[in-house]
Amino acid sequence: MTGELATTQQAPALRLPPVPWRDPHTVSPTQLAQYIGELERACEANPQSADLHTCLGMAHAMNFDVYRSMDALEHAVKAEPAHFFAQFKLAELNYRLRALHVAEAETLKALELANNGWELSLARKMLQDIRRLHRDGTQKPEWTKSLKAPALFLVAMTLVLCFVVVNWK
């Protein structure tokens, strides 16, 4: 009796919409737009679902909409901080954008959240790739220095060359 009561009082399980493709190169833009629309409506209905926001972030990434993808994945991580795939996909997006410092930090968080060997191997493999790219120097440069001195030098050299050309004859 209590088993029947417990099953009738539980909320219906949230089902993720099926992914309409296996190979991302075979999906048409209209089909992807429809899928993104479905996911956005599902996210509005279930704003605390990390699974839905993770799927939405992945769909936006497939649509080359980086900002919306980042927003959706960050929302997924905030909604459920212990969700491995939300954290992993956020790290993967940063990895693909070559923001390697951020990607490494996010991947380390995902590594801590891994629940099984498969998740652990995914995070370790990506961490290995990130560190290899660090060693190879494949990353976005961090602009921490001012460009004022090189710009002034360029202007001064241009003025000197103009003066030399004008006074050449």
Buried (B, 14 or more C-beta within 10 A) or exposed (E): EEEEEEEEEEEEEEEEEEEBBEEEEEBEEEEBEEBBEBBBEBBEEBEEBBBBBBBBBBBBBBBEBEEBBBBBBBBBBEBBEEBBBBBBBBBBBBBEBEBBEBBBEBBBBBBEBBEEEEBBEBBBEBBEBBEEBBEEEEBEEEEEEEEEEEEEEEEEEEEEEEEEEEEEE
